[in-house]
Amino acid sequence: MDYKLVMIILILVILIYLLLRLHYLEELLKHYHFKNDEGVCSLSRTKNPLYLLMAMITFLPNLINWIANGFEAIDIVRLIPVVVFLWLYYCGDDDE
């Protein structure tokens, strides 16, 4: 089997698993509330695992591209959405 097909199947399996576990992760994160005084990058109950899922979804095509074609200069630009979603996950504002 072609390794690209194997990678695509693996990515789809991982994404389906994450979508099934998303509700469980949201319930798990609601129990944590550790706010520091500044409120910067602190773990709170509003930490949204959807941002982490979106970071993974935007990172996986880049990973496939790196495996297939090697690292290119445009890949730095492609990582901007990944960095934004990770920043929102760790340092996002409270939604409530």
Buried (B, 14 or more C-beta within 10 A) or exposed (E): EEEEEEBBEEBEEEBEEBEEEBEEBBEEBEEEEEEEEEEEEBEBBBBBBEBBBBBBBBBBEBEBBEEEEEEEEEEEEBBEBBEBBBEBBBEBEEEE
